[in-house]
């Protein structure tokens, strides 16, 4: 399920350039069932000692200007946000919370709800085109000879990109459904340029991700799951939300 949110701004909204953590906190804060929030935040769905929150969200969409000297971004009149999950309870809890409030606060700034709608994107064919609403990040962490942990990020053109996408997706699938993912998917970049590469920070860690347009192929049920739960890693930190275009 997916929640589409449209907020009106009475005055400009100023956020840090790397605002994913702000949005993540905003989402957790809205859910009224605090026991459920604690479960998602502290435990999540587990497979092979990996924790998955099984939700993701888009970048903020709206007219904005970037101030490089202050490392901030300012949104003018409105902002739009998409929040997606394979967990119906998660999306329903969020939707009910927004319905009960005429305004909410993001980073201390008041937002007025202009529109909210639910969507259940379903892939019915074995091939679809997606556009990333937040960047895909794919990485592998190894141990160096001196014992340090070294994280390597992969571009969509790297041969390791697709296998790592499938490895991550299969773990999320098993964590949610309690069974192995029956088949793999294929992902191929269709429109990808240098400007699609995104380098950001989250809680002090540098993260590399990629926007762009891709073709997915595979079992429609698995493609639907991927479009809801997110592609790649760090989904609950605001990475890997696709929009199905056809």
N, C-alpha and C positions, 0 to 999 in steps of 0.2 A: 504494500500500500504506500501511497505517496500523498503528502500534504503540501498543497500550494498556498503560500501565504503572501499577501500583498499589504504592506503597511504604508500609511501616509506619514510624512514628516512635517511637523509644524516649524521646525528649524533644522539647519544642517546637522547631519549625524557624522561625527568625527570618530574614526576607529584607527587602531594601529594597522599598518600594512599587512601584518601577519595576524589576522583577526580570527582564525579558526578556533582558537581556544575560547575566545569571547562567545562565539556562536555555540560551541559545545556546552559551555556553562549556562547559557541562555536556555538551551533545550532542556537540560537536566532540571533547571530551576522551575520550568513551567509544569512539570508533571506533579500532580497533587499527591499521588500515592508514593510517599517517601520510602516505604519498604521496597517497592518495585524499583525505584531509582537506585537505592543502595545495592540491590541485587545486580542491576545492570552495570553500575559503576565499579563495584568491588569484585563481582564474580563473573557475570555474563554467562555465555554458553561455552562449555569447555570441551576441547578435543585435543588429546595428546599434550596436555599441560598448556595448551594455548587458549586464551580467553578471547571470545568474540562478542561484541555488543550488538552486532547485526543491524546497525542502522548507519546511515550516512546522510550528508547534506551538501547542498550546492554552495557555490560562492554567492555572495549577495549581488543581486542584479539591480541596476538602476544607474542613472546619470551620476557620475562621480569624477572627482579630480584627485590627483595624487600629489602630495607634498613630500618630495624626496628629502628635503632638509630636516623635516620633523618626523619622517618615516610614518606618515599618516595618510589615510584616504578619507575624503569627505563626500558623503552622499547628499544630494540636494533636496529633492521633493518627495521621493518614494524609494522603497526598497522591496525587492521580492526575494523569497527564499523557498527552496524546496527541501523537504525532509522526507527521507524514504527508509522503509524497513520491511523485512519479511515478517515482522511481528505485529499482527493486528492490534494487540493490546497497547503496544507502544504508540502507534499512530492514533488510535482512538483516545488514549489518555491525553495526548498532546492536543488533539482537536477539541475535546471537551474543555480543557483548561483555557484555550483561546476563546471559546464561545462564551465563557463565564466572565471574561474581562473585556471592558471597552478599550482599554489601553494596557500596554505592557512596557517594560523598560529593558533596553539593550545597552549594556555598558553605562547604565545610569541615565540614558536618554529615552524620553517617552516616545512610543510608537503607537499610532492609532490604526486599528484593524480596518482595512478597506475591503478586503475580500479574503475568504478562505474556502478552499474546496478540496475534496478528496479525489484521488484517482487510483485505479488499480491497473497499472500497465501490464498487459499480457502479450507475450510474444507467441504468435501462432504458427510461424513459419520456421524453417530450419536455418534461415539466414536473415539478418537484420542489420541496419546501419544505426550506429549510435554516435552521439556527440557528447563529449564529456562536459558536465556542468561543474565538476570539480576534478582536479587532476588525478590521473592514475599514478600511484607510486608502487614500484616493484623493487624489492631489494633482497639481499642475502647478507647475513652477518656471519663472519668467520673469525677464528682466533688466530692472531698473528704469532710469530715465533717467540715474541717477548710476552705473550699472554694477553695482550690488548685485544679488545673486541673491535673489529673493523667492518664497517657496513659499506657495501657496494650497491649502488643504484644502477638499474638497467633501463635503457631506452627501448621504445617499441620496436626498433630495428635490430636489437640484440637477439641472437638465437635463444638466449635464456629467458627472454621476456614471456613468451607464451607458456613454457613449462611451469614457470613460477606463478603465473596467473592461475593455471589449473591446480597447482599444489595448494595455493591459498584458498581457492574457491572450493576445492574438495573438502578441505578441513572445515570451512564454514558450513557446507552442506551437511557433513557428518555431525557437526555440533548441534545443528538445528533439527535434522530429521532422524538422527540416531542410526544412520546407515550410510554406506559408501555411495558416493556419487557414481551413477551407472556409466557415464561416459564423459569424455573431455570435450572442451570447446576449442574453437580456433578463433584467434583474433588477429586482424590484419589492418595496419594503418592505411587509411584512404587519403586523408588530408592532414599532413603533419609537417610543420615548419619549425624553424629555430625559435620563433616567438611562442610556440606551444610549450616549450620547456619552462617549468616553474621551479624556482628554488625559494623555499620559505623556511621559517622556523616554527617549531612547536615545542613549548616548554624548554627552550634552549637548544633543542636538537635541530640540525639542518636537515631538511627533507627535500628530495628532488622528485618532481612529478611531471606528468605530461598531459596537456589538454589535447584537442584534436578530434578528428572524426575517424571511426573505425568500422570495419565489418566484422560481425560476430557470426559464427556458424556452429551449430550443434543442436542438441535436443531442445525443443522449444520450452519444455518445463525447466530445464537448467538455465536457459537464457533468461527466462522470466525471473527465476530466483536471483540470478546475478544482477539483473537490473534493479531489483528491490534491495538486496543486501549490500551491493556495491562490488566493484572490481578492484583487485589489488589489495594492498595493505592499508592500515590506518584509516579505515572507513569512518569510525566514530570520531575521528579527529578532523573530518571534513575532506576526505579524499575518496575518489573513485565513484562518484555518482554519474551514471550514464543517462542520457535521454534517448529513448528509442525513436528513430526518425521515420521508419516505415513499418 
